[in-house]
Amino acid sequence: MNKLIGVEEVAELTTIPESTIRRMVTGGRIPCIRFGKHVRFDPEDITAWIEGSKVPVGAKGGPDGGEGSGGDC
């Protein structure tokens, strides 16, 4: 098992604000592990999540492929 990391480390790794990471946890939009009120992340899960969030060159729409969901990066 990998050493688990916290919200702060995920925010630093992704350059996404901690508050946004917390909202993503609440919304179930980022893989995490909950221990009561504590949230931790497996670095391998975060890496896979980042890879899965990439938008291919020339793709339309957001990560879900829907139109009007942000367009190209």
N, CA, C and O atoms as CSV, one atom per row, in Angstrom:
chain,resi,resn,atom,element,x,y,z
A,1,MET,N,N,0.850,-1.188,0.000
A,1,MET,CA,C,0.000,0.000,0.000
A,1,MET,C,C,0.887,1.240,0.000
A,1,MET,O,O,1.894,1.301,0.705
A,2,ASN,N,N,0.497,2.217,-0.797
A,2,ASN,CA,C,1.211,3.488,-0.855
A,2,ASN,C,C,0.948,4.309,0.393
A,2,ASN,O,O,-0.057,4.115,1.077
A,3,LYS,N,N,1.852,5.222,0.685
A,3,LYS,CA,C,1.626,6.179,1.762
A,3,LYS,C,C,0.525,7.122,1.301
A,3,LYS,O,O,0.612,7.692,0.213
A,4,LEU,N,N,-0.498,7.291,2.109
A,4,LEU,CA,C,-1.622,8.149,1.756
A,4,LEU,C,C,-1.247,9.611,1.968
A,4,LEU,O,O,-0.434,9.935,2.834
A,5,ILE,N,N,-1.851,10.493,1.165
A,5,ILE,CA,C,-1.583,11.922,1.281
A,5,ILE,C,C,-2.874,12.664,1.597
A,5,ILE,O,O,-3.969,12.133,1.411
A,6,GLY,N,N,-2.736,13.888,2.072
A,6,GLY,CA,C,-3.890,14.685,2.466
A,6,GLY,C,C,-4.302,15.697,1.407
A,6,GLY,O,O,-3.711,15.779,0.330
A,7,VAL,N,N,-5.324,16.460,1.743
A,7,VAL,CA,C,-5.860,17.486,0.849
A,7,VAL,C,C,-4.759,18.467,0.446
A,7,VAL,O,O,-4.670,18.863,-0.716
A,8,GLU,N,N,-3.931,18.853,1.400
A,8,GLU,CA,C,-2.887,19.832,1.129
A,8,GLU,C,C,-1.933,19.330,0.047
A,8,GLU,O,O,-1.571,20.077,-0.862
A,9,GLU,N,N,-1.529,18.070,0.148
A,9,GLU,CA,C,-0.599,17.503,-0.832
A,9,GLU,C,C,-1.242,17.371,-2.214
A,9,GLU,O,O,-0.588,17.604,-3.230
A,10,VAL,N,N,-2.526,16.997,-2.250
A,10,VAL,CA,C,-3.219,16.892,-3.532
A,10,VAL,C,C,-3.341,18.277,-4.166
A,10,VAL,O,O,-3.153,18.430,-5.373
A,11,ALA,N,N,-3.652,19.277,-3.354
A,11,ALA,CA,C,-3.748,20.649,-3.861
A,11,ALA,C,C,-2.405,21.102,-4.426
A,11,ALA,O,O,-2.354,21.738,-5.478
A,12,GLU,N,N,-1.335,20.779,-3.736
A,12,GLU,CA,C,-0.004,21.158,-4.206
A,12,GLU,C,C,0.353,20.414,-5.497
A,12,GLU,O,O,0.892,21.003,-6.434
A,13,LEU,N,N,0.052,19.136,-5.532
A,13,LEU,CA,C,0.360,18.310,-6.696
A,13,LEU,C,C,-0.392,18.768,-7.944
A,13,LEU,O,O,0.165,18.768,-9.042
A,14,THR,N,N,-1.648,19.155,-7.777
A,14,THR,CA,C,-2.508,19.501,-8.910
A,14,THR,C,C,-2.601,21.002,-9.168
A,14,THR,O,O,-3.136,21.412,-10.199
A,15,THR,N,N,-2.102,21.815,-8.272
A,15,THR,CA,C,-2.253,23.283,-8.290
A,15,THR,C,C,-3.725,23.699,-8.286
A,15,THR,O,O,-4.087,24.745,-8.826
A,16,ILE,N,N,-4.558,22.877,-7.676
A,16,ILE,CA,C,-5.969,23.191,-7.465
A,16,ILE,C,C,-6.107,23.623,-6.009
A,16,ILE,O,O,-5.556,22.960,-5.130
A,17,PRO,N,N,-6.825,24.712,-5.721
A,17,PRO,CA,C,-6.977,25.163,-4.335
A,17,PRO,C,C,-7.566,24.079,-3.420
A,17,PRO,O,O,-8.389,23.269,-3.846
A,18,GLU,N,N,-7.129,24.085,-2.165
A,18,GLU,CA,C,-7.626,23.104,-1.188
A,18,GLU,C,C,-9.143,23.132,-1.094
A,18,GLU,O,O,-9.776,22.082,-0.986
A,19,SER,N,N,-9.732,24.322,-1.134
A,19,SER,CA,C,-11.192,24.426,-1.014
A,19,SER,C,C,-11.886,23.705,-2.174
A,19,SER,O,O,-12.941,23.096,-1.992
A,20,THR,N,N,-11.290,23.777,-3.360
A,20,THR,CA,C,-11.862,23.085,-4.515
A,20,THR,C,C,-11.716,21.572,-4.368
A,20,THR,O,O,-12.635,20.821,-4.691
A,21,ILE,N,N,-10.561,21.131,-3.881
A,21,ILE,CA,C,-10.360,19.694,-3.639
A,21,ILE,C,C,-11.413,19.195,-2.653
A,21,ILE,O,O,-11.997,18.130,-2.855
A,22,ARG,N,N,-11.658,19.954,-1.594
A,22,ARG,CA,C,-12.669,19.549,-0.601
A,22,ARG,C,C,-14.060,19.466,-1.223
A,22,ARG,O,O,-14.815,18.540,-0.929
A,23,ARG,N,N,-14.407,20.434,-2.086
A,23,ARG,CA,C,-15.706,20.389,-2.773
A,23,ARG,C,C,-15.784,19.173,-3.696
A,23,ARG,O,O,-16.838,18.548,-3.816
A,24,MET,N,N,-14.682,18.843,-4.339
A,24,MET,CA,C,-14.654,17.681,-5.220
A,24,MET,C,C,-14.849,16.397,-4.423
A,24,MET,O,O,-15.503,15.467,-4.896
A,25,VAL,N,N,-14.290,16.339,-3.225
A,25,VAL,CA,C,-14.489,15.177,-2.339
A,25,VAL,C,C,-15.962,15.066,-1.987
A,25,VAL,O,O,-16.552,13.992,-2.102
A,26,THR,N,N,-16.559,16.172,-1.560
A,26,THR,CA,C,-17.969,16.181,-1.168
A,26,THR,C,C,-18.867,15.773,-2.326
A,26,THR,O,O,-19.866,15.080,-2.132
A,27,GLY,N,N,-18.507,16.207,-3.539
A,27,GLY,CA,C,-19.302,15.888,-4.716
A,27,GLY,C,C,-18.978,14.540,-5.338
A,27,GLY,O,O,-19.595,14.153,-6.331
A,28,GLY,N,N,-18.009,13.813,-4.763
A,28,GLY,CA,C,-17.641,12.500,-5.296
A,28,GLY,C,C,-16.937,12.572,-6.642
A,28,GLY,O,O,-17.024,11.639,-7.441
A,29,ARG,N,N,-16.232,13.687,-6.900
A,29,ARG,CA,C,-15.588,13.871,-8.204
A,29,ARG,C,C,-14.090,13.593,-8.192
A,29,ARG,O,O,-13.415,13.796,-9.201
A,30,ILE,N,N,-13.562,13.129,-7.061
A,30,ILE,CA,C,-12.142,12.802,-6.963
A,30,ILE,C,C,-12.022,11.548,-6.084
A,30,ILE,O,O,-12.708,11.445,-5.067
A,31,PRO,N,N,-11.162,10.597,-6.462
A,31,PRO,CA,C,-11.050,9.376,-5.661
A,31,PRO,C,C,-10.394,9.663,-4.308
A,31,PRO,O,O,-9.343,10.301,-4.234
A,32,CYS,N,N,-11.029,9.183,-3.251
A,32,CYS,CA,C,-10.489,9.425,-1.908
A,32,CYS,C,C,-10.838,8.265,-0.981
A,32,CYS,O,O,-11.626,7.380,-1.314
A,33,ILE,N,N,-10.223,8.309,0.184
A,33,ILE,CA,C,-10.466,7.315,1.231
A,33,ILE,C,C,-10.891,8.101,2.463
A,33,ILE,O,O,-10.208,9.041,2.871
A,34,ARG,N,N,-12.003,7.723,3.048
A,34,ARG,CA,C,-12.517,8.431,4.229
A,34,ARG,C,C,-12.290,7.606,5.489
A,34,ARG,O,O,-12.532,6.399,5.525
A,35,PHE,N,N,-11.822,8.294,6.508
A,35,PHE,CA,C,-11.681,7.728,7.851
A,35,PHE,C,C,-12.456,8.658,8.770
A,35,PHE,O,O,-11.888,9.585,9.349
A,36,GLY,N,N,-13.745,8.410,8.901
A,36,GLY,CA,C,-14.575,9.325,9.675
A,36,GLY,C,C,-14.597,10.678,8.990
A,36,GLY,O,O,-14.979,10.771,7.823
A,37,LYS,N,N,-14.194,11.731,9.691
A,37,LYS,CA,C,-14.175,13.072,9.104
A,37,LYS,C,C,-12.869,13.347,8.346
A,37,LYS,O,O,-12.735,14.396,7.717
A,38,HIS,N,N,-11.923,12.430,8.397
A,38,HIS,CA,C,-10.633,12.607,7.733
A,38,HIS,C,C,-10.678,12.027,6.331
A,38,HIS,O,O,-11.278,10.979,6.094
A,39,VAL,N,N,-10.030,12.729,5.402
A,39,VAL,CA,C,-9.983,12.296,4.003
A,39,VAL,C,C,-8.520,12.162,3.603
A,39,VAL,O,O,-7.706,13.049,3.859
A,40,ARG,N,N,-8.206,11.047,2.975
A,40,ARG,CA,C,-6.847,10.813,2.472
A,40,ARG,C,C,-6.952,10.308,1.043
A,40,ARG,O,O,-8.013,9.876,0.592
A,41,PHE,N,N,-5.830,10.372,0.344
A,41,PHE,CA,C,-5.784,10.015,-1.064
A,41,PHE,C,C,-4.612,9.086,-1.316
A,41,PHE,O,O,-3.547,9.240,-0.718
A,42,ASP,N,N,-4.813,8.115,-2.209
A,42,ASP,CA,C,-3.731,7.260,-2.670
A,42,ASP,C,C,-3.101,7.985,-3.861
A,42,ASP,O,O,-3.797,8.275,-4.834
A,43,PRO,N,N,-1.801,8.282,-3.808
A,43,PRO,CA,C,-1.163,9.008,-4.918
A,43,PRO,C,C,-1.362,8.332,-6.282
A,43,PRO,O,O,-1.491,9.021,-7.294
A,44,GLU,N,N,-1.388,7.003,-6.322
A,44,GLU,CA,C,-1.622,6.303,-7.591
A,44,GLU,C,C,-3.025,6.577,-8.126
A,44,GLU,O,O,-3.210,6.728,-9.334
A,45,ASP,N,N,-4.019,6.643,-7.230
A,45,ASP,CA,C,-5.388,6.966,-7.644
A,45,ASP,C,C,-5.459,8.383,-8.202
A,45,ASP,O,O,-6.153,8.629,-9.189
A,46,ILE,N,N,-4.746,9.313,-7.576
A,46,ILE,CA,C,-4.749,10.703,-8.039
A,46,ILE,C,C,-4.086,10.802,-9.405
A,46,ILE,O,O,-4.577,11.512,-10.282
A,47,THR,N,N,-2.974,10.096,-9.592
A,47,THR,CA,C,-2.298,10.096,-10.890
A,47,THR,C,C,-3.221,9.542,-11.978
A,47,THR,O,O,-3.304,10.104,-13.071
A,48,ALA,N,N,-3.912,8.443,-11.679
A,48,ALA,CA,C,-4.839,7.846,-12.646
A,48,ALA,C,C,-6.005,8.791,-12.927
A,48,ALA,O,O,-6.457,8.894,-14.067
A,49,TRP,N,N,-6.492,9.478,-11.903
A,49,TRP,CA,C,-7.585,10.439,-12.055
A,49,TRP,C,C,-7.159,11.593,-12.964
A,49,TRP,O,O,-7.930,12.029,-13.818
A,50,ILE,N,N,-5.934,12.085,-12.780
A,50,ILE,CA,C,-5.415,13.155,-13.622
A,50,ILE,C,C,-5.317,12.673,-15.068
A,50,ILE,O,O,-5.748,13.367,-15.989
A,51,GLU,N,N,-4.758,11.499,-15.262
A,51,GLU,CA,C,-4.620,10.940,-16.616
A,51,GLU,C,C,-5.991,10.771,-17.279
A,51,GLU,O,O,-6.151,11.051,-18.468
A,52,GLY,N,N,-6.965,10.316,-16.511
A,52,GLY,CA,C,-8.311,10.115,-17.040
A,52,GLY,C,C,-9.061,11.409,-17.305
A,52,GLY,O,O,-10.084,11.401,-17.989
A,53,SER,N,N,-8.567,12.515,-16.777
A,53,SER,CA,C,-9.218,13.815,-16.958
A,53,SER,C,C,-8.699,14.578,-18.163
A,53,SER,O,O,-9.230,15.635,-18.503
A,54,LYS,N,N,-7.669,14.055,-18.811
A,54,LYS,CA,C,-7.101,14.746,-19.964
A,54,LYS,C,C,-8.112,14.809,-21.096
A,54,LYS,O,O,-8.845,13.852,-21.349
A,55,VAL,N,N,-8.140,15.951,-21.772
A,55,VAL,CA,C,-9.003,16.131,-22.929
A,55,VAL,C,C,-8.127,15.970,-24.170
A,55,VAL,O,O,-7.153,16.706,-24.328
A,56,PRO,N,N,-8.453,15.022,-25.053
A,56,PRO,CA,C,-7.638,14.819,-26.257
A,56,PRO,C,C,-7.613,16.069,-27.136
A,56,PRO,O,O,-8.559,16.857,-27.136
A,57,VAL,N,N,-6.544,16.239,-27.870
A,57,VAL,CA,C,-6.415,17.364,-28.785
A,57,VAL,C,C,-7.570,17.341,-29.772
A,57,VAL,O,O,-7.859,16.305,-30.371
A,58,GLY,N,N,-8.230,18.481,-29.944
A,58,GLY,CA,C,-9.336,18.594,-30.889
A,58,GLY,C,C,-10.666,18.104,-30.362
A,58,GLY,O,O,-11.671,18.181,-31.068
A,59,ALA,N,N,-10.700,17.594,-29.124
A,59,ALA,CA,C,-11.959,17.092,-28.561
A,59,ALA,C,C,-12.882,18.255,-28.229
A,59,ALA,O,O,-12.419,19.331,-27.852
A,60,LYS,N,N,-14.160,18.047,-28.364
A,60,LYS,CA,C,-15.162,19.046,-28.005
A,60,LYS,C,C,-15.793,18.659,-26.686
A,60,LYS,O,O,-15.934,17.474,-26.384
A,61,GLY,N,N,-16.174,19.654,-25.895
A,61,GLY,CA,C,-16.853,19.397,-24.637
A,61,GLY,C,C,-15.873,19.142,-23.508
A,61,GLY,O,O,-14.658,19.197,-23.697
A,62,GLY,N,N,-16.417,18.862,-22.332
A,62,GLY,CA,C,-15.622,18.620,-21.135
A,62,GLY,C,C,-15.292,17.152,-20.985
A,62,GLY,O,O,-15.429,16.378,-21.932
A,63,PRO,N,N,-14.850,16.759,-19.773
A,63,PRO,CA,C,-14.455,15.371,-19.533
A,63,PRO,C,C,-15.553,14.356,-19.819
A,63,PRO,O,O,-15.266,13.198,-20.122
A,64,ASP,N,N,-16.833,14.793,-19.724
A,64,ASP,CA,C,-17.930,13.861,-19.989
A,64,ASP,C,C,-18.328,13.873,-21.457
A,64,ASP,O,O,-19.226,13.137,-21.865
A,65,GLY,N,N,-17.653,14.718,-22.267
A,65,GLY,CA,C,-17.910,14.766,-23.697
A,65,GLY,C,C,-19.123,15.576,-24.094
A,65,GLY,O,O,-19.427,15.691,-25.281
A,66,GLY,N,N,-19.825,16.143,-23.118
A,66,GLY,CA,C,-21.025,16.908,-23.422
A,66,GLY,C,C,-20.717,18.266,-24.020
A,66,GLY,O,O,-19.717,18.897,-23.677
A,67,GLU,N,N,-21.574,18.705,-24.906
A,67,GLU,CA,C,-21.384,20.019,-25.503
A,67,GLU,C,C,-21.702,21.079,-24.467
A,67,GLU,O,O,-22.548,20.884,-23.594
A,68,GLY,N,N,-21.014,22.203,-24.577
A,68,GLY,CA,C,-21.253,23.302,-23.672
A,68,GLY,C,C,-20.668,23.095,-22.296
A,68,GLY,O,O,-21.018,23.811,-21.357
A,69,SER,N,N,-19.771,22.118,-22.160
A,69,SER,CA,C,-19.209,21.868,-20.839
A,69,SER,C,C,-17.746,22.313,-20.759
A,69,SER,O,O,-16.926,21.667,-20.107
A,70,GLY,N,N,-17.434,23.413,-21.427
A,70,GLY,CA,C,-16.121,23.985,-21.255
A,70,GLY,C,C,-15.254,24.005,-22.481
A,70,GLY,O,O,-14.319,24.803,-22.539
A,71,GLY,N,N,-15.510,23.176,-23.463
A,71,GLY,CA,C,-14.718,23.182,-24.680
A,71,GLY,C,C,-13.307,22.702,-24.466
A,71,GLY,O,O,-13.011,21.991,-23.506
A,72,ASP,N,N,-12.438,23.103,-25.376
A,72,ASP,CA,C,-11.034,22.699,-25.307
A,72,ASP,C,C,-10.339,23.362,-24.126
A,72,ASP,O,O,-10.816,24.365,-23.595
A,73,CYS,N,N,-9.206,22.793,-23.720
A,73,CYS,CA,C,-8.459,23.335,-22.584
A,73,CYS,C,C,-7.759,24.616,-22.924
A,73,CYS,O,O,-7.087,25.198,-22.072
